[in-house]
Amino acid sequence: MNERAWEYVIVGGGIYGVATAWHLASAGGEVLVLEGRTVASGASGGLGKRGVRANGRDLRELPLMRAAYEVWPTLEADLGHPTGWERVGHLRLYERHHDVGAARARAWAQGEAGIETYHLDRSGVREIEPGLSDVVLGALHCPNDGVADHSATTAGYAAQAREAGVVIREGAVVSAVEVTGGRAATVVLAGGERITVRGDLLLLNNTGVAPLVSASFGRSLPVWKIFPQAMCTDPVAEPPFSSLFGHAHRPLALKMVPGGAVMASGGWRGRWNPERGEGEALPDAVRGNWAEAVRVFPVLEDLEPRVARADRAESACVDDIPIIDRLPEASNVIVGTGWSGHGWAIAPAAAPLIAQWAREGGDAPGPLRPFRLGRFMSRR
Ligand SMILES: Cc1cc2nc3c(=O)[nH]c(=O)nc-3n(C[C@H](O)[C@H](O)[C@H](O)COP(=O)(O)OP(=O)(O)OC[C@H]3O[C@@H](n4cnc5c(N)ncnc54)[C@H](O)[C@@H]3O)c2cc1C
C-alpha cells in the first residue's frame, strides 16, 4: 500500500505524459508518472524520425502548431538533450488538375492561421526538389516545417522531468480508477497497489485511455487503435531529396533520416499479431507504400525498404483530431487521446497547456478548446 497522496498522477510515459509532467513539476507540482512498460515504448518511440509539420494539418490544430514552431528550435537547449530537430521544409505534392483549387484555398487558410505557406507550380517545386517525377503538378510548401527524433526527444523530456523531481515508475500498469464524490480518488495498479490522487489525474496513455475510461467511468470514446506502418531503406550514397513530403491524395510521407536512409510512411497500416503480441507490417502494405514513393520519386525504384515496422500503436479519432478534455464523470480527470497519427509535432505546445489547465482549472486554454469531448454531444 502506497500511503502518499500525489498532487498529480499521470498515466503514460510517452511524449505527452513526460512533457506534461515536466511542465507541472517546473511550476512546483508534485508529480507521479505511471508507465506500463518503459518511457517511449509506445507511439513516441521507434523507427526513424517524426514529421514536425503544419502543412496539410487539420485547420483546428494550426494554432497549436504555430505555437509549436516557437518551441522546437530551442527545445534541445531547453531540455539539455538532443531532439534531432531540423527545419527541412514540407512539400505537399499534388498530381491532379482538380487539386489546384484546393491547394490555393489551403495556402490561404494556412497563411491566415500564421503558417508561412507558398503555392508552387511545376517549375517552382522542382527548383527545391529536382528529382520529382513528371506526374507532380505542384505543391504547397511550408519552409518552417521539419523533422525531429521522437525517441530522443521523449527521453530528454523524461530526464528533465526526473531532474525537476517527477517520479516516473516504469512497469506500472494502471487497471482502474476509483471515483468518490465526482472526483478520481484512487488509481489501482494491475498488481493491486492503490495510489491516492490529491489533485488532478491525467490520462495521457494514448491507446490505453479509451479502455480505462470505459472500464472506470462507463464512458465510450470515439477512438480506436491503429498500427501505422513506417519503413526505411539502407543508407544511400546520394540522398534523392532533402525535404519532408506529404501528398494531396496518396497515403505517403517521405523523409531522409540520420545516416542517409530514406523513410516512407504516411497512412499505411499494419495489424496486431496475437502470437507475437505486437503490431506487424503486412507485405502488401509495404509494397503499396513503396510503390507510392516510387511514383513521385522514380529514382527510388532502384532501392527497397530494408526494415518495415508497425509495432507502435496509435489512437485514431473519428474526426481525425484528438480529444483533450476533462471527463464529465470526474472533474479532476483530464484525458488526451485520439492523436490520429499526427500528435507528435504539436506535443511541445499542447503539453504545457494541459499542465496549465491542470494547475489553474477553469475553462480549457484557448488552443485546446477545439478538442473538447462536447463536440460529439451537440444534441444533448
Ligand atoms: C509510425 C508512426 C508515425 C507517426 N508519425 C508522426 C509524424 O510524422 N508527425 C506527428 O506529428 N505525429 C506522428 N505520429 C503520432 C505521434 O507519434 C503520437 O501521436 C504521439 O507520439 C502520441 O504520444 P502519447 O504520449 O500520447 O502516446 P504514447 O507514446 O503511445 O505513450 C503512451 C504510453 O502509455 C502507456 N500506457 C498505456 N496504457 C497504460 C496503462 N493502462 N497504464 C500505464 N501505462 C499505460 C504506454 O505503454 C505508452 O508508453 C506517428 C505515430 C506512429 C505510430
The ligand as a Gaussian input file, in Angstrom:
#p B3LYP/6-31G(d) Opt

LIG

0 1
 C        4.637000       5.082000     -37.038000
 C        4.120000       6.400000     -36.549000
 C        4.425000       7.560000     -37.255000
 C        3.978000       8.800000     -36.789000
 N        4.341000       9.930000     -37.461000
 C        4.023000      11.142000     -36.961000
 C        4.501000      12.317000     -37.600000
 O        5.230000      12.243000     -38.581000
 N        4.147000      13.533000     -37.066000
 C        3.349000      13.628000     -35.961000
 O        3.058000      14.751000     -35.528000
 N        2.892000      12.512000     -35.320000
 C        3.219000      11.288000     -35.789000
 N        2.788000      10.158000     -35.161000
 C        1.913000      10.286000     -33.970000
 C        2.677000      10.540000     -32.676000
 O        3.850000       9.757000     -32.618000
 C        1.757000      10.230000     -31.479000
 O        0.543000      10.949000     -31.647000
 C        2.370000      10.635000     -30.142000
 O        3.654000      10.077000     -30.012000
 C        1.465000      10.181000     -29.011000
 O        2.126000      10.386000     -27.793000
 P        1.493000       9.852000     -26.432000
 O        2.398000      10.271000     -25.339000
 O        0.057000      10.267000     -26.347000
 O        1.401000       8.271000     -26.603000
 P        2.470000       7.088000     -26.442000
 O        3.817000       7.476000     -26.864000
 O        1.854000       5.899000     -27.095000
 O        2.552000       6.889000     -24.875000
 C        1.504000       6.298000     -24.131000
 C        2.133000       5.418000     -23.071000
 O        1.111000       4.972000     -22.197000
 C        1.449000       3.673000     -21.739000
 N        0.203000       3.053000     -21.262000
 C       -0.884000       2.685000     -21.995000
 N       -1.831000       2.201000     -21.203000
 C       -1.342000       2.244000     -19.932000
 C       -1.871000       1.864000     -18.668000
 N       -3.101000       1.340000     -18.520000
 N       -1.081000       2.045000     -17.563000
 C        0.167000       2.585000     -17.673000
 N        0.695000       2.956000     -18.860000
 C       -0.048000       2.790000     -19.966000
 C        2.064000       3.001000     -22.964000
 O        2.935000       1.937000     -22.585000
 C        2.805000       4.174000     -23.632000
 O        4.183000       4.199000     -23.321000
 C        3.182000       8.882000     -35.609000
 C        2.852000       7.713000     -34.894000
 C        3.325000       6.482000     -35.354000
 C        2.985000       5.249000     -34.547000

